Amino acid sequence: MGQERTGTPRIAVIGGGAAGCFCAVEARRRLPDAQVRVYEAAAQPMRKLALTGGGRCNLTNSFAGVEKLADVYPRGEQVMRRALRTFSPEDCCRWFRQAGVALVTQTDQCVFPESQDAMQIVRTLAHLMRENGVQLKTEAQVTALSPQAQGGYLLHFADGTEAAADKVVVTTGGGALRLLGPLQLALEPPVPSLFTLKIPDASLHALMGTVVPEASLRLAGTHFRSTGALLLTDWGVSGPATLKLSSYAARHLAQAQYRARLLIAWLPAREQEVLSWVEAARKSPRQFAGLRPGNLTGRLWQHILQRAGLQAEARWVGLSDKGARRLAAVLTADEYPIAGRARFKEEFVTCGGVSLQEIHPATLEARRFPGLFFAGEVLDIDAVTGGFNLQAAWSTGYVAAKNL
């Protein structure tokens, strides 16, 4: 990996993940006379891609249910708006289908390979890299990147060697920002995103495996809130609603050392509407245990009644006004302490990275360093779960390749 001098344009892609490998294929297709090399620190590329979607690879999302882009991209919405106009989810599906990957769109609008096998995507990208003449260098950890007076960049490796490149695309994850140190770019400190919440409440743990099809979560005293399916676990809460909230509030929770108060709305309706339901139920001679909102399981309803200080065997007609208000409050704002976070399966997403103020949003090229581009998670762009993070990788990788 020593320095080479040649008339052939040299493009270095630092990072052999989804964004890097995709970008390299596109770069080589657009610049067939260029030397395109991908440098990956690990022994194998795309290791994280092989795990995404629980090993099934949630390739993208149809975006059919997205009303506001900020709802799925808490950070980087404006840059992603441009990137998606250049390489949309439809473009992504077309790209992979042309590569021989059959796709299926689920009812939740998540797009997966029909094979339900993330390794098919890994193998497809690896094949396209070989087919298009992309050179892959594994166990090649770039420790620093420095601009050269005559133009281009010098890559410094952990083994003491160096390599020159005319243009560079950095696609490392948020944890590899130290290699950009010599450039003194503005960086947003990486913090975890997409994680589950630890709740130290034994009665909640006892409901492990219970799913609430639609619940609302919010952090007390903040504007952070989310809606979606909620899964109760033996450590706290998980599921789409929790993962969305962790994404929206990633920086806030990190600053609070993952200590906060979680408010759960077991019924995602306004308190007055819930109170109206309770008032109607008070006319029934049935026991509390025998009459409950339709989307709540019997075990969860027992838990809610206990939280409201009510006996399951008591009858609705005997419920006092104070008891009715207390039950409505538990149904709409049941409060629990958050005492930490847990990783979501094998996946790990960070918010943070290269500040979006440092790049031209239309090209993803560094404002102060011509020929230096960024794509993927190294940018301060991240999304909620559902295929949106991988779409960001594909779209930003495509934009960088297009503008090389």
N, C-alpha and C positions, 0 to 999 in steps of 0.2 A: 504493500500500500504506500510505496514511496511516491514522491512527487513525479509527475509526468508532464512533458511538454509536447503538445500535439496540436494540429490544426483542427482537430475534431472538437466540437463543443462538448464540454464536460459538465454534466448535471449530476449533482449528488443529492440523494434523498436520505435524510437522516431519520431512521425509524422505520422498521419493517412491520408496522401494524396495518390496519385496514386502510387508513388514509394514505400512508406511504406507498404501499404496494399498488393501490388503485391509481394514485397519482403517477407512479412510475410507468405503468402501462399506458396511461393516456399521454404522458410526456413523450414516450418513445414512438407512439403512433403519430403524434403531431410533428415530431422531430426525428425522423428515421435515420438521419445522419449523425445524430448526437450520441455520445456515450452516456448512458443513464445507469447509475449505480445506486443500489439501496444498501445502506449500512445499518445493520441490526446488531444490537449489543448481545442478544440472547443467541442460543444455539439454533433456534428455530424461529422463523417469522410467524406473525399472526397468531400467537398463542392465545391472546385475549379474545380474538375473533372466534376461535374454536370453541370458546366457552359461552359466548353471548347467547342470550335467549334460552338459557338452560341447556346449551348444546344443540339447540335447534336453529339458532341464528335469526333473530328478528331483524331482517334485512332493512326494512324501512316501514313506513306507515302510509296509508292512502291519504291522510290528512283530512279525510271527509268530515270528521267530527270536530275539527279544530276551528274555533271561532276567532280566537286571537292568537297570533304567533307567540306572543309573550307567555301564553298559558303553557306552551310546551318547550319554549326556550327562555328560561328565566334570565339567562345572560347571553348576549349576542344576538338579540332579536333582529336588529337592523342589518347587521352583516349577513345573517341567515336569510333575510328577506331577499337581498340581492343574489346571494348564492343559489337560492332555490329558483329564482328566475332563470339562472344560467343552467342549472342542472336540477330538475325537479324530481319528485318521487316517480312520476311517470317516466321521465328519462332514465332514472335508475332501474326501474323494472324492465324497460326496453333494453338497456345495456346488458343486464344479466341474462335476459331471455336470449339475446343474440349470442351470448356466450354459451348457450345450451342449458341454462338453469330454468327449469319450470318453477313457477311461483304460485302461491295460493294466498288469498287475502281472507283473513278470519273475520268473524262478525264484529270484533272489536277494532277492525281496520288495520291490525298488525299484519305485515307481509312477511311470509316465511318461504324458504325453498320448499317445494312440494315434497322433497325427500325428508324434510324435518331434520336435516343433518347439517350442522354448521361446517363440518369438514368438507362438504361439497363446495362451499363458498371459498374455503381456504385453498382447496385443490384447484378450483377454477382460476383464482387469481395467480396462484403459483404457475399454472400452465400458461396463462397469458403473458406472464413475465418472461418465461422461457421462450415462448413463441415469438415475442416481439423483441427479443434480444436484450432484455434488462439484466444487468449483472447484479447478483445478490451476494453480499459479503456478510456472513454471520460471524458472531463473536467478535464484532468490530465496534467497540464502544467508543463513541466520540466524546471526548472530555472537554473540548473547547473548540470554538470557531472564531477565526480571526480574519478580518478583511485585509487584502493585499493592496499595496500602493499602486501596482500596475493594473488593478482590477481583479475581480474574483475573490475567492476565499480559500483559506487553508484550514483543513480539518486535522485536529490533533487527536490521536487515539491513545487509549489507556496503555497500550504496549510500547508507547514511545515513538511510533511511526507517524507519518503525516501523509496527507493526500491533498492535491489541489483540485479546485472545481471552479468553473466559470460562473455557475449559478447553483444555488442551494435551496432545497425545500426542507424545512424542519417539520417533522411530523411526529416527534416523540410525545409521550404522555406528559402530563403536568409535573411528574416527579423528576424529569430530566432537564429542568430549566437551567441548572448550573452551567451547562455547556455554553449558554448564551452570555455568561458573565462578562467576557471581554468587550461585548458590544454595549453594555450598560443600557439595555432596553428597560423600559418600564414594565414591571411584572406584577401581576396580581397574585398574591400568595395562594398556592393551591390548598384547598381544604376538601374533605370528603363530601360527596353528594350521593344521592340514592342509597340510603341506608334505612334500616328499621330502628325502632325506638324501644329502649329498655324501660319497662314500667315495673317498679318494685311493689306489686300488688298481688298477693297470693290468690285472692278471689278472682282476679282477672286471668291469672295463669291457669286456674282450674278450668277455664273455658277454652283451652288450647284446641285449635282446629275449627272453632266456630267462625263462620264467614257471614258478614253483614253485607248484602249485595250493594247497598248504597248508604254510605255514612258521610258525615262532614267532620273534618278535623280543623282545629285552629290552635295557635299558640296564644295563651292568655296575654293580654297587654300588647299584642302586635297585630299587624294587618295580614299576617301569614295564615292562609287557610287553603283547604283542598277538599275535593269531593271524589268519591269513588268507592270501590269495594274495599272492605276492611277485614283483615285476617287477624284473629287473636292467637297468640303463640304462648309458649311456655316461658318466654322472657318479656313479652309485651305486645306490641302491635306491628303488623306488617301489611302487605297488600298494596295495591295501587294508590289508595288514598294516602297511606303513610309515606310511600316513596315520593309521591308528588310533593307532599309537605316538606320532606327532607331536602328536596331539590330547591324549592322556593326559599326555604329558610336556612340554606347550607351555611352561609357566612354568619348569620345571627346565632345559630346553634353552636357553631365553632367558637365564637367569641364568648358565649355563655358556658363553655366547657360542657356542652350537652346536658345542661341542667335547665329545665323550664317546666311550665305547667301546660299540660295537654287537655284541651276541652273536646270531648267527643259528643257529637250530635248523632245519637243512634237513629233518630228520625230526621232526615235532612229537610225539615220544614221549619217555618217560622214558629217561634214559641207560642204565639197566639193561636196558630192553627193546631198545634199539638194540644194546647190547653182546651181548645174546642172539642177535640177528639176525647180528651179525658172527661170533659163535662158531659158529653153524650154517653160515655161509658158509665158514668155515675148513676144513670137511670136503670142500669141492669141489676137484677138480683143475683147474678152469677158471682163466683169467687174471682179474685184478681187473677189467679192462675189460669182460669178458664177463658179469659177474654183479654187478648193482647193484639197489638198491631201486627198485621199479616207478615211483615218481612223479618220479624224477630223470632228466633228459636225459643223453645220453652226454657232451655237452660239459661239463655241470655236474659229472658224476661224475668226469671227468678232472681238473677243477679241485679237487674235494674230495680226490682221491687225492694230488695234488701238495701240497695244504695239509697232508696227513698224512704227507708224506715217503715216499710209496709209488710204485713204478713200475707203470704200467698193464699192462705185459707180464708182471709177476711173477704167481705163482700163489697162490691163497688158501691152499693147504695149507702154504705156507712162511711164513705170517704169524706173527710172534712175538707173545707175550702183550703186550709193550710196544706193538707196532705195532697190535694190536687195540684196546687202550685209547686210543691216540692217534687212531685212525680214529673210534671212537665219540665221542670228545670233539669232533672237528671236525664230525661229523654233528649234534651236539646243542648245541654252543656255539662256533661258528666266530667268532672275534673280529676286528673291523675298526674302525679309527679313524673317527669322524665328524668331518668338517672343514667343516661349514657346512650350509646348507639351500637348497632351491630351491622356488620357487612351484609349486603344483599347477595346471597348465594356466592358464586365465585366471581361475580362481576364487581368492578370497582371503578367508579367514575369520580372525577374531581371537578370542582369549579375552580377557576383561576387559570393563570397562564400568562402568555404575552398579552399585554394590554391592547385592546382594540384601537386605542389612540395611536399606537405605533405603526399601524398598517393602513394602506389604501384599501378601503372596504370593497371596492369593485374588483381589485386584482389580488389582494392578500399579499402584496409586496411591501416590505418594510419601507417606511417613508424616508428613513435616513440611510438605508443601505440598499442601493440598487442591486437587483439580482438575488436578493434574499427573500424567500417566500415562506409562508407558514400555512399549515393545514391540519385539521383534526383537533385532537384534544389539547395540543400545546397552546392553542388560542384560548382566550377567556370566553369560551362558548361551551355550554353544556345544556342538556335537555332532561326532561322527565323520561321515565321508562316507556317503551312502546315502539321502539325502532327509530326514534328521533335522533338519538346520538349517532347511530350508524349513518343515517341520512346526512348528518352534518359532516361526517368523515368523507362520504362520497362527494358531496357537493363542494366542500372546500378543497378537496383533493383535485377535483375536476377544474375548479376555477384557477388554482395554482398552475396546473399543467397547461391550461389554455393560455395563460399569460406569461409563460416562460419565453 
